[in-house]
């Protein structure tokens, strides 16, 4: 199944990678690897993770305080947000699924 990042989720991903890379060389790459692992797991078992709100599910990272918020669409998985788990909860709810 194909995975599509919303424009906001892509920006959040890029920002988090850049932030971690500034904190410690190579940490941004490790964050990106954690995201790739999460996406692979979501593709394999899209309904395995708990529902965050409505039809939006959350995949929690193991090594970073982030989560992928996604919805299962007819022909793809839409990543709605790459959200920090301890900042501004539910900020993403008003995002359009486009």
C-alpha positions in Angstrom: 0.0 0.0 0.0 1.2 3.5 -0.8 1.9 6.0 1.9 1.3 9.8 1.4 2.4 12.5 3.7 0.2 15.6 4.0 2.2 18.8 3.3 2.1 19.6 7.1 3.3 16.2 8.1 6.2 16.5 5.6 7.2 19.8 7.1 7.0 18.4 10.6 9.2 15.5 9.6 11.8 17.7 7.9 11.8 20.0 11.0 12.3 17.2 13.4 15.1 15.6 11.4 16.9 19.0 11.2 16.4 19.6 14.9 17.8 16.3 15.9 20.7 16.6 13.5 21.6 20.0 15.1 21.4 18.4 18.6 23.8 15.6 17.7 25.3 14.6 14.4 23.7 11.5 13.1 20.6 11.7 15.4 18.5 13.2 12.6 19.4 10.1 10.4 18.3 7.8 13.3 15.0 9.7 13.6 14.4 9.3 9.9 15.2 5.5 10.2 12.6 5.3 13.1 10.0 6.9 10.8 10.8 4.5 8.0 10.5 1.5 10.4 7.1 2.9 11.6 5.9 3.3 8.0 6.9 -0.3 7.2 5.0 -1.6 10.2 1.9 0.5 9.4 1.9 -0.8 5.8 2.1 -4.4 7.1 -0.6 -4.0 9.8 -2.5 -0.8 9.3 -5.2 -1.5 11.8 -2.8 -2.7 14.6 -2.4 0.6 16.3 -4.9 2.3 18.5 -7.3 5.0 17.4 -6.4 8.6 18.4 -9.5 10.3 17.2 -12.3 9.3 14.8 -10.6 7.3 12.0 -7.1 8.6 12.8 -4.7 6.1 14.3 -1.4 6.6 16.1 1.9 4.8 15.8 4.2 5.6 18.7 8.0 5.7 18.2 10.1 3.6 20.5 13.2 5.8 20.7 11.8 9.3 20.2 8.9 11.2 21.8 7.0 11.3 18.5 4.0 9.6 16.9 2.7 9.2 13.4 -0.9 10.1 13.1 -2.5 8.4 10.0 -5.7 7.4 8.4 -6.4 4.4 6.2 -7.8 5.5 2.9 -9.2 3.5 0.1 -6.0 3.1 -1.9 -3.3 4.6 0.4 -2.3 5.5 4.0 -2.3 9.2 4.7 0.2 10.5 7.3 -1.6 13.5 8.8 1.0 14.5 11.3 4.5 13.7 12.7 3.6 14.9 16.2 5.6 15.4 19.3 3.9 13.4 22.1 4.3 16.1 24.8 3.6 19.3 22.9 0.2 20.9 21.9 -2.0 17.8 22.0 -4.6 17.7 19.3 -3.3 20.6 17.3 -3.6 18.5 14.1 -7.3 17.7 14.4 -8.5 20.6 12.2 -6.2 19.5 9.3 -8.0 18.6 6.1 -7.3 15.2 4.7 -6.0 16.3 1.4 
